[in-house]
Amino acid sequence: MDPVIVVGAGPVGLVLSLALAAQGVPCILLDEDAGKDETRPARTVVLREDTAALVERLGCTTLRDEGVRWSGWRSMRRKQLVSELPLGEDAPYGDRLPAPVHVPQHALMRGLRDAIARQELVQMAPFSRIDTLEQDPAGVTVHTREPDSTWWRGSYLVGCDGARSTVRKLLDIRFSGRTAVERHAVAALRTELPWPGQAVLHRLPPWRSGGAEVTARPLPDGAWRLDWLLPPRGELVTPDAVITRVRDTLAGWCGGETPPYELLDTGVYTLHHRLARRWRVRRAFLAGDAAHLLGALGTQGLDEGLRDAENLAWKLAQAWHHGASDVLLDSYQAERRAAVASRLRAADQSLPILRGGGGLRTLVPGGARGHDSLLADGHLGCGPLGAPPSYTHSPLAPPRAEAHTTVGTPPGAPVADVRVTAPDGTTVRLRERLGQGHLLVLLVAPGTGVWDRRHWLMAGVMPRLVEAVDALPVRGELLVTEAYPGASAHTVLLVRPDGHLVASFGGVRPAELFAAADAARGGQPHASVRADQTADIN
């Protein structure tokens, strides 16, 4: 078959290409530029635990080398401390909140491009801006403009080409929503603040230039990024005005005296909320900013773009290798668009409350403290504003059966990252086995950690489960864990390649496991698709 064409070499396009290559699918990555990224210290990204793990799993090393995991979250209002939460390893066990990773975007891009350079299945095509797109039953053809005017042929195409997406326009897809939802002034600087390693949200700071809200987020090498919320349609912010905000804010946080600082970069950015009407048109798809824009109240648009890539990659890999039904390919839009739409609704409903919407303020229990909790959700990746999505109503969900049992993870939600053992004896985190193009079958078997692998592979329910996994309609990998939240011994979990739970069973149920796996792949691929692929292979 022809490779998959990925249009746009931003973070989402790079991650999608790497995720497809990891599952044996060749890609052509069309980049409008020369593959070089401007170094802007004030342009940074925050990744949640799941998206950071995805990026690292695909070979990007810069999160570890040049990113900062927040050690805590500090929320203040006027002159008062509202809350202080430890994050990650610093949090008490049982109340642990994952620590977001803060990294300069140019460092993330460099790490992803380095990973692409090591991947033989990805072909980079710089200076490639498409101007035509044609589809037929067997694939997609695009033409690129000068200076490197040529045409490319692909089995599928994904537009990851940003908010002004050419792919979206060529597909004639509406991109409706709200303009200028929030505006921020931003500065990157090197200094010492009283809370090393902690992210800070300060609402209504008591100095003149503080405005309604200011945040500080740590970066490597003693640097920080500061953001000030601006009026939606205020005057232009001059460099002198930013310097005044920097000095006043640092003095307000450091006892009245502005500490020494080195200003690295400044800027002003505007956030919009938009959602594409369709995310799939036959063999063409949209992902990332081409499909949606969000980011108000601390939410992270890049997080959602990377989740798009992870969701779509395994489905395109299934289609490329084995053929796919429309149910599987349509499920990308059904799952991801619904998840982003829910996030946008939550932000739009919260904005009038948090930004001074009159009577609506009384609808949030706890007053100011409740408002601060809502904002913390957006920044920390919790609740309706930030938590990883659950595809509860996915078209790939199997019908509820009597054999299904309940565990700590609802069907459609991301599974817990427990330690697992593979039949070859390898012991890793479950998350490390994701993204390889096959389903995961996880058996909960207490005590296997102290057994010799040769014994437990032939003991109890294992032989029957091995047969059941071998008989699945798609490839599955059998893993064993000592324990899983809410699961009893001999519980069997079926997990999608992107880490979402398909179903859990009380014991080994071959027929029900087969039916759930068949539902997760969207049923049988169309006969015409299988015939096309057979012709290509022959």
C-alpha positions in Angstrom: 0.0 0.0 0.0 1.0 3.6 -0.4 2.3 5.4 2.7 0.2 7.7 4.8 0.6 11.4 4.1 0.9 13.7 7.1 0.6 17.4 6.3 2.2 19.7 8.8 5.4 19.1 10.8 4.4 20.7 14.1 4.3 18.6 17.3 1.1 16.8 16.3 2.3 15.9 12.8 5.7 14.7 14.2 4.1 12.6 16.9 1.5 11.1 14.5 4.3 10.1 12.0 6.3 8.5 14.8 3.3 6.7 16.2 2.4 5.3 12.8 6.0 4.3 12.1 6.1 2.5 15.5 3.3 0.4 14.2 5.0 -0.4 10.9 3.2 2.2 8.7 5.4 4.3 6.3 4.7 8.0 6.2 5.4 11.0 4.1 5.6 14.1 6.3 5.0 17.3 4.3 6.7 20.3 6.0 6.0 23.9 4.7 9.4 25.0 6.2 13.0 23.9 6.2 12.6 21.8 9.4 14.2 24.5 11.7 12.3 25.9 14.7 12.8 29.4 16.1 14.2 29.5 19.6 11.6 31.4 21.7 12.0 30.8 25.5 8.5 32.3 26.1 6.9 29.8 23.8 6.5 26.7 26.0 4.1 23.8 26.3 2.7 21.9 29.3 2.2 18.2 28.9 0.1 16.0 31.2 1.2 12.6 32.4 -0.3 10.6 29.5 0.9 12.8 26.7 4.3 13.2 28.2 4.6 9.4 28.4 3.5 9.2 24.7 6.2 11.6 23.6 8.9 9.8 25.6 7.7 6.4 24.4 8.2 7.6 20.8 11.9 8.4 21.4 11.8 12.1 22.3 14.5 12.6 25.0 14.2 16.4 25.5 11.4 16.1 28.1 13.8 14.4 30.4 16.7 16.6 29.6 15.1 20.0 29.2 11.7 19.8 30.8 10.6 20.5 34.4 8.1 18.4 36.3 6.3 20.7 38.8 6.9 19.7 42.4 3.8 21.5 43.6 0.9 23.9 42.8 0.3 27.1 44.7 -2.9 29.1 44.4 -3.2 32.6 45.9 -5.9 35.3 45.9 -5.1 38.9 46.7 -2.7 38.5 49.7 -3.9 35.1 50.8 -2.6 31.6 50.1 -5.7 29.6 49.0 -4.1 26.2 48.6 -0.7 24.5 48.2 -0.6 21.0 46.7 2.4 18.7 46.3 2.6 16.9 43.0 4.1 13.7 41.7 6.5 11.9 44.0 6.2 14.7 46.5 2.5 14.1 47.1 1.3 11.7 49.8 0.5 8.2 48.5 -3.2 7.9 47.8 -3.7 11.6 47.2 -1.1 11.8 44.4 -1.7 14.2 41.6 0.5 13.7 38.5 3.1 16.4 37.9 2.7 18.2 34.5 5.9 18.7 32.5 6.8 22.2 31.3 9.2 22.4 28.3 10.2 25.0 25.8 8.4 24.2 22.5 11.6 24.5 20.5 13.2 21.8 22.7 10.2 19.5 22.3 10.3 20.0 18.5 14.0 19.3 18.4 13.6 16.1 20.3 10.8 14.9 18.0 12.7 15.8 14.9 15.7 13.9 16.2 13.4 10.9 16.7 12.1 11.3 13.2 15.7 11.3 11.9 16.2 7.9 13.4 13.0 6.5 11.9 13.4 4.9 8.5 9.7 4.7 7.8 9.2 8.5 7.9 10.2 10.5 4.8 10.5 14.2 5.4 9.6 16.6 2.6 10.6 20.2 3.4 9.2 23.2 1.5 6.0 21.3 0.7 2.8 23.3 0.8 -0.2 21.5 -0.8 -2.6 23.3 -3.1 -4.8 20.5 -4.4 -6.2 17.3 -2.8 -8.0 14.5 -4.7 -9.5 11.3 -3.3 -10.5 8.1 -4.9 -11.5 4.7 -3.5 -7.9 3.5 -3.3 -6.1 6.6 -1.9 -5.3 10.3 -1.9 -3.3 12.4 -4.3 -1.9 15.9 -3.4 0.0 18.4 -5.3 2.6 20.8 -3.7 3.5 24.3 -4.8 6.8 25.8 -5.8 9.8 25.8 -5.0 9.5 22.0 -4.9 6.4 21.5 -7.0 5.5 17.8 -7.2 2.7 15.4 -6.4 2.4 12.7 -3.7 0.3 9.6 -3.5 -0.9 8.2 -0.2 -3.3 5.6 1.2 -4.6 8.1 3.7 -4.0 11.7 4.5 -4.0 13.6 7.9 -4.0 17.4 8.1 -2.0 18.5 11.0 -1.3 21.9 9.5 -2.5 24.2 12.2 -5.3 26.7 12.8 -5.2 28.0 9.2 -5.2 24.5 7.8 -5.0 24.2 4.0 -6.3 20.6 4.3 -9.4 21.7 6.1 -10.1 24.4 3.5 -9.6 22.0 0.6 -12.0 19.6 2.3 -14.5 22.5 2.7 -15.0 21.9 6.4 -16.5 24.6 8.6 -14.4 25.8 11.6 -16.8 27.6 13.8 -16.4 28.9 17.3 -15.4 32.0 19.4 -12.6 34.5 18.7 -10.3 36.1 21.3 -11.6 34.1 24.3 -8.5 35.1 26.3 -5.5 37.3 25.8 -2.2 37.0 27.7 1.1 38.9 28.0 4.0 36.5 28.6 7.6 36.8 29.7 10.4 34.3 30.1 13.0 35.3 32.6 15.7 33.9 34.8 15.4 34.8 38.5 14.8 33.3 41.9 11.3 33.0 43.3 10.2 31.9 46.8 8.7 28.6 45.5 11.4 26.8 43.4 9.8 24.1 41.3 6.2 25.0 42.0 3.7 26.4 39.6 1.9 29.5 40.9 -1.6 30.9 40.1 -2.2 34.4 41.7 -5.7 35.8 41.2 -6.3 39.5 41.8 -2.7 40.3 42.9 -2.6 43.4 45.1 -0.2 45.5 42.9 -1.2 48.0 40.3 -0.1 46.2 37.1 -1.1 42.7 38.3 -4.4 42.6 36.5 -7.0 39.9 37.1 -4.5 36.9 37.2 -0.9 36.0 36.8 0.8 32.6 36.7 4.4 31.5 37.1 5.6 28.2 35.8 9.2 26.9 36.3 11.5 26.1 33.4 15.0 24.6 33.3 18.1 26.4 34.5 16.4 28.7 36.9 14.1 30.2 34.3 10.3 30.9 34.6 7.5 31.7 32.3 5.1 34.4 33.6 1.6 35.0 32.1 -0.7 37.9 32.8 -4.4 37.7 31.8 -5.3 40.8 29.7 -8.7 42.3 29.0 -10.2 40.5 25.9 -10.0 43.6 23.7 -7.6 46.0 25.4 -4.9 48.2 24.0 -1.7 46.9 22.5 0.8 45.8 25.1 4.1 47.6 24.7 7.5 46.2 25.7 7.7 48.8 28.4 4.4 47.7 29.8 5.6 44.1 30.0 8.7 45.3 31.8 6.6 47.1 34.3 4.5 44.0 34.9 7.6 41.9 35.4 9.1 44.3 38.0 5.8 44.8 39.9 5.1 41.1 40.0 8.6 40.0 41.1 8.5 42.7 43.8 5.0 41.6 44.9 6.2 38.0 45.3 9.6 38.8 46.9 8.8 41.1 49.8 8.5 44.4 48.0 11.9 44.5 46.3 12.4 43.4 42.7 15.1 40.7 42.7 17.8 40.5 40.0 16.4 39.0 36.8 17.5 38.3 33.2 14.7 38.9 30.7 14.9 36.2 28.0 11.8 36.8 25.8 8.4 38.5 25.8 5.2 38.2 23.8 1.4 38.6 23.6 -0.9 35.8 22.5 -4.6 35.4 21.9 -6.6 32.2 22.5 -9.6 31.2 20.4 -12.1 28.4 20.8 -13.0 26.6 17.5 -14.1 23.1 16.5 -14.2 21.6 13.0 -17.6 20.3 11.9 -16.1 17.1 10.5 -12.8 15.3 11.3 -13.0 12.7 8.5 -13.8 13.0 4.8 -13.4 9.5 3.3 -9.6 8.9 3.4 -8.7 12.4 4.8 -8.6 13.3 8.5 -7.9 16.4 10.6 -5.9 16.5 13.9 -4.5 19.0 16.3 -5.1 22.7 15.7 -6.5 21.9 12.3 -9.5 20.2 14.0 -9.8 22.3 17.2 -8.6 25.3 19.1 -8.8 25.6 22.9 -6.6 26.8 25.7 -8.5 29.1 28.0 -8.5 28.6 31.8 -5.2 26.7 31.8 -6.3 24.0 29.4 -3.7 22.8 26.9 -4.5 22.5 23.2 -1.4 20.5 22.5 -2.4 17.8 24.9 -5.6 17.3 22.9 -3.7 17.3 19.7 -1.3 14.6 20.9 -4.3 12.6 22.0 -5.8 12.9 18.5 -2.5 11.5 17.1 -2.5 8.6 19.5 -6.1 7.7 18.9 -5.9 7.9 15.1 -2.5 6.2 14.7 -3.6 2.7 15.8 -6.7 2.9 13.7 -4.9 3.9 10.6 -2.3 1.2 11.3 -5.1 -1.4 11.5 -6.5 -0.1 8.2 -3.1 -0.1 6.5 -2.1 -3.6 7.6 -5.4 -5.4 7.7 -8.2 -3.2 6.3 -10.8 -1.5 8.4 -14.5 -0.9 8.5 -16.0 2.5 8.4 -17.0 1.9 12.0 -13.3 1.9 13.1 -12.3 4.9 11.0 -15.4 6.9 11.9 -14.7 6.2 15.6 -11.8 8.7 15.5 -14.2 11.6 14.9 -16.9 10.1 17.2 -14.4 9.8 20.1 -12.0 12.7 19.8 -14.5 15.3 18.6 -16.9 14.5 21.4 -14.0 14.7 23.9 -12.8 18.1 22.7 -16.3 19.4 22.4 -16.9 18.4 26.0 -13.7 20.2 27.1 -14.8 23.3 25.1 -18.3 23.3 26.7 -16.8 23.0 30.2 -14.4 26.0 29.5 -17.2 28.1 28.0 -19.5 27.4 30.9 -16.8 28.3 33.4 -15.5 31.4 31.7 -18.4 33.7 32.8 -18.2 32.4 36.3 -14.4 32.8 36.6 -14.1 36.0 34.7 -16.8 38.0 36.4 -20.2 36.9 35.0 -22.5 38.5 37.5 -25.1 36.2 38.9 -23.5 33.1 37.5 -20.8 33.4 40.2 -23.2 32.2 42.8 -23.6 28.8 41.0 -20.2 27.5 42.0 -20.2 26.1 45.6 -17.5 27.5 47.8 -17.3 30.9 46.2 -13.7 32.0 45.5 -12.2 28.8 46.7 -14.4 26.8 44.3 -13.4 29.1 41.4 -9.7 28.5 42.2 -10.3 24.7 42.2 -11.8 25.0 38.7 -8.7 26.9 37.5 -6.4 24.4 39.1 -8.2 21.6 37.2 -7.4 23.3 33.9 -3.7 23.8 34.8 -3.1 20.4 36.5 -5.1 18.2 34.0 -8.0 17.2 36.3 -11.8 17.3 36.2 -13.8 18.4 33.1 -11.3 21.0 32.1 -8.2 18.8 32.0 -8.5 15.1 32.8 -7.7 12.5 30.1 -10.8 11.7 28.1 -13.0 8.6 28.6 -14.7 7.2 25.5 -17.7 5.8 27.3 -20.1 6.0 24.3 -17.6 4.9 21.7 -18.9 3.0 18.7 -16.1 0.5 19.4 -17.5 -0.4 22.8 -18.8 -4.0 23.0 -22.4 -4.6 24.2 -22.6 -5.2 27.9 -22.4 -8.9 28.7 -23.1 -11.0 31.8 -19.4 -12.0 31.8 -18.2 -8.4 32.2 -17.1 -7.4 35.6 -16.3 -4.0 37.2 -12.8 -2.8 38.0 -11.5 0.6 39.1 -11.4 1.8 35.5 -14.7 2.3 33.7 -14.9 0.9 30.2 -13.6 3.5 27.7 -11.3 5.2 30.3 -7.5 5.2 30.3 -6.2 2.2 32.2 -4.0 2.5 35.3 -0.2 2.3 34.7 0.5 -0.8 36.7 3.6 -3.0 36.5 3.2 -5.9 34.1 5.1 -9.0 33.1 5.2 -10.3 29.5 5.5 -14.0 28.7 9.2 -13.5 27.8 9.7 -12.5 31.5 10.1 -8.7 30.8 8.7 -6.6 33.6 7.7 -3.0 32.7 5.0 -0.4 33.2 1.8 -1.1 31.3 2.1 2.2 29.5 5.4 1.1 27.9 3.5 -1.7 26.0 1.0 0.7 24.3 1.2 2.1 20.8 2.5 -1.1 19.1 -0.6 -1.8 17.0 -2.2 -4.6 19.0 -4.6 -5.2 21.8 -3.4 -5.9 25.3 -4.9 -8.7 27.4 -4.0 -8.3 31.0 -4.5 -11.0 33.6 -4.6 -10.1 37.3 -2.7 -13.0 39.0 -1.5 -12.2 42.6 1.7 -14.0 43.5 3.2 -14.4 40.0 6.0 -12.0 40.8 7.6 -14.5 43.1 7.0 -17.5 40.8 9.4 -18.8 38.2 7.9 -17.8 34.9 8.2 -21.4 33.6 5.8 -22.5 36.3 3.0 -19.8 36.1 2.9 -19.9 32.3 1.7 -23.5 32.5 -0.4 -23.1 35.7 -4.1 -22.3 36.5 -6.0 -20.4 33.8 -2.9 -19.4 31.8 -3.0 -22.1 29.1 -6.6 -21.5 28.4 -6.0 -17.7 28.3 -3.1 -18.2 25.9 -5.4 -20.1 23.5 -8.1 -17.4 23.8 -5.6 -14.6 22.9 -4.2 -16.6 20.0 -7.7 -17.0 18.6 -8.6 -13.3 18.7 -9.6 -11.6 15.4 -6.7 -9.2 15.8 -3.3 -9.6 17.3 -3.2 -9.5 21.1 -0.3 -9.4 23.6 -0.8 -11.3 26.9 0.5 -9.6 30.0 0.2 -10.4 33.7 0.0 -8.1 36.7 0.1 -8.8 40.5 -2.8 -6.3 41.1 -5.1 -3.8 39.4 -7.2 -1.2 41.1 -10.6 -2.7 42.0 -9.9 -6.1 40.3 -10.0 -9.5 42.0 -7.7 -12.4 41.2 -8.2 -13.9 37.6 -9.8 -10.8 36.3 -9.0 -10.3 32.6 -8.8 -6.8 31.0 -8.9 -6.1 27.3 -7.0 -2.8 26.5 -6.8 -0.9 23.2 -3.5 0.1 21.7 -4.0 3.7 23.0 -4.5 2.5 26.6 -8.3 2.8 26.9 -10.2 -0.1 28.5 -12.4 -2.1 26.2 -13.9 -4.5 28.8 -13.0 -6.6 31.9 -14.1 -10.1 32.6 -14.4 -12.3 35.7 -12.1 -15.1 34.6 -11.2 -16.5 31.2 -14.2 -16.1 28.8 -12.9 -16.9 25.3 -16.2 -16.2 23.4 -16.8 -12.9 25.2 -13.1 -11.9 24.8 -13.3 -12.6 21.1 -16.5 -10.5 20.8 -15.1 -7.6 22.6 -11.9 -7.6 20.5 -14.0 -7.7 17.3 -16.0 -4.7 18.6 -12.8 -2.8 19.4 -11.6 -3.2 15.8 -14.9 -2.1 14.4 -16.0 -5.4 13.1 -14.9 -7.0 9.8 -13.2 -4.7 7.2 -15.1 -4.1 3.9 -14.5 -6.9 1.4 -13.5 -4.2 -1.2 -10.8 -2.9 1.1 -9.4 -6.3 1.7 -9.4 -6.9 -2.1 -7.6 -3.7 -2.7 -4.9 -4.5 -0.2 -4.5 -8.1 -1.6 -4.0 -6.6 -5.0 -1.3 -4.2 -3.7 0.5 -7.0 -1.9 0.5 -9.3 -4.9 
